[in-house]
Amino acid sequence: MKALLTSIILFLIILSIDLDAKKEWVFKHYAIEEGYRSIKCIDAKNCLLLVDTFPVITKLYKTEDGGDTWETIWRKDHWNPEVLYNDPRLLEYKDSNNVYITYGRGQVMEISEDGGKTFDTFYFRDSTKSIHQWLKTFSMFTNKIGIGVTDYDMFITKDNWKTYDSISMGEADFHEFDGLQIVYFIDSNNIALNDHPYGHKLLKYNIKESAWSTYFKGEEDTNKTTQKRMYEIDWINDKLGYSIGVQEYDMGVLRRDIVWKTTNRGKDWELILDSINAEDPNNGLRHISFKDEYHGIVTGPWGRVIETTDGGETWEYIGFLEEASSNLFAYNIAWAGDYPIIVAQGYGVYRREEVGDTSNVSVIESKNIHVRQRKDELIIAIKDEHRRQYDIHIYDLQGNLKQRNELSSGRSKIYQPINISKLNSGMYLFRISVGGQSIQTGKFVIDR
């Protein structure tokens, strides 16, 4: 009796242990002929994905379950002769209502106040230059105050683009093609933007005084042999932010990975990564997204994905798709709560999750799991609409693990016979779990 009680206690302890789950990039969405432009999330559930598709169509996808499923909520056909713009480039997902899209051809902005279901098109008609000088970057400080910048002009609004002021940026060489990448509000009256040719030097524009000054001096290199450039910033809060970019050397032929950190809204920047491998130029970094002040992921060309979990103190490569290592495009990335989501040009949308993780979907009810014994087999049937991995553990009455099997669901019913012919006569206990969480337990007897 004492031995039986000990066995039961051991078994209960075993059932309470979570199994270590491996993190993998899990495929979620792909459509042929679609080009991924940007992905933004406002919380753990809601994200938007901006794409363009053949022939000339802009589409907006939305997820409401943290990236597990996606549906089209808006599209626009640019074949209309009255539509003189295309090539969607930038997406701003400010809150559940306010969404903004700009294009690589034409000084226009799509503005939505219903979460991206419908858009009004806004034209910057009083630009000092050609309509082909598109918005290189833009930023919304609130759902009313925002800025958009071209090579020659800066547009500032205080009423969500019902009206705006236009400020000339100077001559053509002030911001050369792709020289301007960064613009953000220091506060409601001051704007910071990077200055070409010193791509990580930041200028400050005071709106009330219409005055320019240097905000962050950076490291000037008049010969441009080791030029540093900022490409993107991710703000964690009002003060803390991370930025990525490149450092050119050998006259710009080679580029190294660069990450900066600021704790005072960009007044000063600390270099926290100067190439994860100094002997491997890597062609620099292009996109960045942090879950919180410690955990972030940056991406670069050739399929490179680099992660930090300690606020940039250390960095390491994390695997993505081996077949995507030849992809010149850097992947856009965003966090939906605990899940990083990558959109990979030509490969699809992937979410990094623990195999069998069910924290973002409802746990399957035991009534959807059926187990029966047939000679030397356990027949397991599971009805599950989600892609998950199931673990089946078989123990003897002493709590010893005798057998382990894995099953993967695929939005349908799993019907899987498990061979138990190698087990000796006796009573056995089984546990079916997902991500270490026990879903169903039971017993069976082998009598040979």
Number of C-alpha atoms within 10 A of each C-alpha: 6 7 10 11 12 14 17 15 14 15 20 12 11 16 20 11 11 13 14 10 14 11 14 15 18 18 16 16 16 17 11 10 13 20 22 24 20 21 25 22 25 16 14 16 18 19 24 27 24 24 21 22 17 10 11 15 17 22 20 22 19 25 19 16 15 24 27 20 13 20 13 14 15 15 19 15 14 16 13 9 7 7 11 14 21 20 19 23 19 20 24 19 22 18 16 15 13 20 22 22 22 27 21 17 17 20 24 21 25 18 21 18 17 13 19 23 16 14 20 11 12 14 14 17 11 11 18 13 15 12 18 13 19 24 27 22 23 24 21 22 16 15 16 13 18 22 24 23 26 23 24 22 20 19 20 23 17 18 13 18 20 9 10 17 12 17 16 15 16 11 10 11 13 15 20 14 14 13 20 24 22 23 23 23 20 21 12 13 12 17 23 25 24 26 22 19 20 20 26 28 21 24 17 22 19 16 14 8 9 9 10 14 11 16 19 18 15 17 13 15 12 10 8 16 15 20 22 25 26 25 23 18 22 17 18 16 11 11 13 15 20 27 28 26 27 28 25 21 16 11 12 12 10 17 23 24 26 23 25 21 23 17 16 13 20 22 16 15 20 13 14 17 18 15 21 17 12 10 8 12 18 19 20 25 29 22 22 26 26 23 18 15 16 13 15 23 23 27 25 25 20 16 21 24 22 18 20 18 17 12 17 20 10 12 19 13 14 12 13 18 12 8 9 17 13 11 17 14 18 22 28 24 25 26 27 22 16 15 19 21 29 25 24 23 20 16 19 17 26 24 24 17 20 19 20 23 20 19 11 16 11 8 14 17 12 14 9 11 17 13 17 11 15 12 11 15 14 17 15 18 16 22 19 19 12 18 19 19 18 23 22 19 18 24 19 19 20 16 20 14 15 15 15 13 12 13 19 17 18 14 12 12 14 16 15 16 16 18 15 17 13 9 15 13 11 12 13 20 18 21 19 23 21 23 21 19 20 18 17 18 16 11 13 14 12 15 8 10
